[in-house]
Amino acid sequence: MNYKLVDLAEIIRSKNSGPYEITFDIIFKDEKMFREVAASGVINPDSFAGLYHTEREKVLSVVNFPPAKAIKITIARPIASGSLGETDVYGAQQHGPLLGFTFDM
């Protein structure tokens, strides 16, 4: 079955994780769906790197956090926060590609 992440998640957000990293939080509406998505492994370093057009090595971690029904992904920022040419100092507008993420389970 094909799913859209925005239909399953209550919150999808991004934020700074220091000047050189961005963290993405996907907090699911219910525990059952969180467990199914986490167990499927569909959100993994390779799929995230593809979604964000970056190298696999730049995806630093993908962590399932059951107490919050959440998956947390951290990537290396392409440009350090506040550097010349950087467009989102707080990293709060980088979750956009996740809003269109679809997958089969």
C-alpha positions in Angstrom: 0.0 0.0 0.0 1.2 3.5 -0.8 1.4 6.1 2.0 2.0 9.8 2.2 4.1 10.8 5.2 2.0 13.9 5.8 -1.1 11.7 6.3 0.6 9.7 9.0 2.5 12.3 10.9 1.2 14.8 13.4 4.4 16.9 13.2 7.1 17.2 10.5 9.7 19.8 11.3 13.4 20.7 10.9 15.7 22.7 13.1 19.4 23.4 13.8 21.4 20.8 15.6 24.3 23.1 15.9 25.9 25.2 13.2 26.9 22.2 11.0 23.8 19.9 11.3 20.1 19.9 10.7 17.7 17.6 12.5 14.4 16.5 11.2 11.6 15.2 13.5 8.7 13.1 12.3 6.2 12.6 15.1 3.4 10.2 14.2 -0.3 10.5 15.0 -0.5 7.0 16.5 1.8 4.4 18.0 0.7 1.6 15.6 1.7 3.5 12.5 4.9 4.7 14.0 5.9 1.1 14.8 4.9 -0.1 11.3 6.9 2.7 9.6 9.9 2.2 11.9 9.9 -1.5 11.4 9.7 -1.2 7.7 12.9 0.8 7.5 11.5 2.9 4.7 13.0 6.0 6.4 16.7 5.2 6.2 20.0 6.9 5.3 19.7 6.0 1.6 16.1 7.1 1.2 16.8 10.3 3.1 19.9 11.1 1.0 17.9 10.6 -2.1 15.1 12.9 -0.9 17.6 15.6 0.0 19.9 15.1 -3.0 22.9 14.6 -0.8 25.5 11.9 -0.3 24.6 9.0 2.0 27.6 9.9 4.2 26.0 13.2 5.0 23.0 11.5 6.7 24.5 11.3 10.2 21.8 9.3 11.9 18.3 7.9 11.7 16.9 7.2 15.2 13.5 5.6 16.0 12.3 7.0 19.4 9.3 5.0 20.5 8.4 7.1 23.7 7.6 10.0 21.4 6.3 8.0 18.4 9.0 9.8 16.5 11.8 9.2 13.9 14.7 11.7 14.1 17.1 12.2 11.2 20.2 14.3 11.4 22.2 15.5 8.3 25.3 17.6 7.8 24.3 21.1 6.7 25.5 21.9 3.1 26.6 25.3 4.4 27.2 26.2 8.0 24.5 28.2 9.8 25.1 31.9 9.3 27.7 31.5 6.6 27.8 33.5 3.4 25.3 32.0 1.0 23.3 30.1 3.7 19.6 30.8 3.4 18.0 29.3 6.5 20.0 30.2 9.7 17.7 28.3 12.0 17.1 25.3 9.7 13.4 25.6 10.3 12.4 25.6 6.6 14.2 22.4 5.5 11.5 19.9 6.1 9.7 20.7 2.8 10.8 17.6 0.8 9.4 15.4 3.6 5.9 16.8 3.0 5.9 15.1 -0.4 7.5 11.8 0.7 5.5 8.8 -0.3 6.4 5.2 0.2 5.1 1.6 0.0 4.8 -0.7 2.9 
